[in-house]
């Protein structure tokens, strides 16, 4: 019985060390998968948008400041390689969900991330994302506008609480940004038939 207890204590100690190692920045964390805001997509679909393509989101360099999100000493990484690609994937997934995505469509949406930040704070955490969206049709610009989304979440002085909270907040920040884009009458007009 004592041997079993000592092995259990050793195993729980190893698990605690792994969690601590992950949260102190020695191991990168991945942003959780994006999940669509179906109410926003339903409203966009009701406007009867035309078919749209999605250009490569910028900046593509993973070393760009907007593609690096720090959660105290931990580094949040995009499972797509860059946060620009994460945003592009989310946009393509959303447009596919309402059956208007076509990579060969003459209407093209381009996105450039300008600000991409999660601040864990001490009690409350915040996130901010600014994205410049450009819509062109047959090489004629129909929209160029910067959208800003902000999000807030409970945080903590303790990294073991704050870091996972910031990690979980990232897809909600992207969802809030895209919700604003889809609700904007100027965007709706730009992608309209």
N, C-alpha and C positions, 0 to 999 in steps of 0.2 A: 504493500500500500504506500509506503514512504517513497519507494522508487517511482511509482506512478505519479505521486504528488510532485516530486522534484522534476520529472519530465514535463508535467503540465505547467509548472511554474516557469521552466526554461522555455517552453513553447510560447507561453503568453508574453514572456520577456522579449523573445525574438520578434514577436508580432508587434509589440509596442515600439521596439527599436526600428522596425521597418516603417511603421506609421510616422514616427518622429523623423526618420531619415527623409521620407517623402515630403513632409511638411516643412522641413527646414531648407529646402531648395537643392538638396543634393540630387534629387530625382525630379524631372519635369512632370507636370500634371497635364492631362489632356482636357480640353474643353468638352463638356458633354455634347451629345448630338443635338442638333437643332430640331425643334418641333414647331410645326406651323400654328398660326393663329387662325383657326377655321372660320371664326366670325368675320375677321378682316378679309379672308379670301372669298367668303360668300358675298360680302358687300362689293368687292372688286368684280367678281364674276357677274353680279347683277348689272354692272355698267356695260356689259357686253364688249370687253376689250378685244382688239384684233390679235392676230398671232404675233408673237414677239420672240426675238432671239436675245441672248445674253452674251455680251462681250466679256473678255477676260477682265476680271476685277483687278484693280491696282491698289497699292503697289504689290508686285509679285515677289520681290526679294524678301525672303524670310528674315533677313537682318534689318529691314526697315523698322523704324521705331514703332509704327502702328501694328506691326506683326509680332511685337514682343509685349506681352502683358505680364507685369510683375505682381505677384501676390506676396507681399513682403519679401522674404528671401527665396520664395518658390517662384518658378517660372511656369506660366500657363502657356501651353502650346496648342495649336490647332491640329486636330486629327487629319486635316486636309493638307497640311504642310505650311499654310499661311492663313492668317485671318481674312485676307482678301479672298482666298479660295473658299474659305468657310462661308463668307457672305455670298459669293457667287453660287455655291452649291445650294444654299438656302433659297436664293432667288429662283434658281432653276427648278428646284423641288416644288416651291409654291406655285409657280406658273404652270408646271406640269400637272399639279393637283387640280387646277381648274381648266386643263386641256387647252392652254393658249401658248405653250412653249413650242417653238419650232426653230431649230438652229439656222434654218435658211430663210427665215422671215425677213422682209425688208425693214421692219421696225426693230430697232436694236437698243437694248438698255445697257449702258455702261456705268459702272460704279467705281469710285475712288475713295478709299477710306482716308479721312483727314485726321480724325481723333479716334482713338480706341483705347479706353482706359477703365480699369477697375481699381477703386481705392477702398481698401478694407476698413479704414478708419479705426476707431477704438471701440465704439458702441454701434455706430451705424456705418454701413458701407454704401458706396455709390458706384455707379457705372455711367460712362458717357461715351457715345459714339456719334461722330459727325461723318456723313458720307455725301459726297457730291455725286448726284445722279444725272446722267445725260441720256436723253432719248433722241434718237435720230431715225428718220425714215427716208430711205433712198438718198442717203448722204446729206439730208437737210435736217438741221437741228430743230427739234420741236420743244425741247425742255432742257434746261441746265439749272439745277437747283441743289443747294446743300440742305440736307435734313439732319436734325439733331434729335437723338433719343437719350433719355436719362432714366436710370433705374435706381432704386434704393432697396437695401436689404439689411437685416439684422446682422451685426458683426460682433466682434469681441476683441479685447486686448490679447486674449490667448490665441495664438496661431492655429492651434489644433481645432478651434471652432471657426475662426475667421477665414482661413484658407479654403476649406471646403465650401463655405458660404459664398465666397467670391467665385470659386470655380463653378458652382451651380448657377450663379447669376448671369454668366456670360450668354448662354443661349436666350435667356429672357431679354437681355439687352438687344440682341440682334432682332428678336421678334418685335420688340417695341419700335425699333428703327423701321423695319419693313411695314409694320402697321401704319406708321405715319406716311410712308411713301404711298401705300395702296389707298389711303383715305384722302390724299391730296387731289382736289379737282383738276389741278394743272397736270398732274401725272396721268390721271384718268383720261383727260383730253388728249394728251400726247400719245397714249397707247391705244386710243379709240380707233374704230374702223374708219 
